[in-house]
Amino acid sequence: MKTWLVSTEDVDYDLYRAAVIRTFSKEKAEKIAWAAFTRHPWQSIGNVDDINVNELNFGGYGKANSLQNWHAQEINLDDEHIVLADFNAG
């Protein structure tokens, strides 16, 4: 299993910006992020194990201004580094 940093540039009020997800593939990490963090009927899920990412239907969910595209990159766990730092001034 691999560790992925998933992030999005599609950020507005009350939306997630990034997460660290453990799964087997980049595509699955992006699908889990979409299912768990993008505004749509599944937003309140408590456990990503309940999501069958192979059966996700991305059509028709959310509003045009709240759809998010997630991008995953594998995290190298062989050295020390900051994985995620999210500072929101305001």
N, C-alpha and C positions, 0 to 999 in steps of 0.2 A: 504494500500500500504506500502511496506517496502523499506528500503534504503540499497543498496548493494555496497560494495567495490569490484570491479572486477580488477583483475591483471593478468599478464602473465609473465612467465620467458623467453618467446620466444621474445627477444628484440634485435633489430639490429638498424642501422642507419635509421632515418626517420620513426620509428614505435612508436605507443603509448605503454605505460607500464602499466597504470592504469587509472581508472575512478570511479566516484561515480554515480550510476544509481538508479533511483526510479522506481520500478515496483513491480509486485505481487509475482514473484517467482525467485528462484536462476537460474533455467534453462532459463527463459526469460531474466534475466540480462546478462547471458553469451552469449546468442544469439544476444542481442542488441549490446553488445561490439564487437562481431565478425563482425556483419554487419556494424557497424559504424566505427571501427578502424583498421580492418585488411585489408591489401592491396588486393583489388579485385575491380571489376567494380563499386561497390556501395560506394567506399571510399569517394566520394565527396557529399554524402547525406547531406542535411541541417537540416532535421527534422526526428528524429527517429519515429515519429508518422506515417511516410510514409512507414515504414517497417512492413510487416506482418510476424512476426517472426515464425508463425506457418507454413509458406510456404517457409522458407529458404531452399535452396539446397546447402549444403556445398561441394559437389563434383565439382572438376574442377576449382575452383577459386584460384587465387594467384599462386605463384611459390613455389616450395618445400622449399626454404630458407626464405619465407616470411609468411608462414601460422602460425597463432598464436592460441594457446589454452588458453582460458580465464577461470578463476576460480573466483567464487563469494563467498563472505562471508557477512552475514547480519551485518549491523552496528547497535550497540546498541545506541539509541539516548537518553538514560536516564541519562547519565553522561557526563562530559566534557572530551574530549580527542581529539587528533589530528587524523583526518580521513586519510589524505594523505599528505605526504611530500616527494617530489621527487627531489633529489639533484643530478645533473649530473656534475661532475667535468670535467674540460677540458678547 
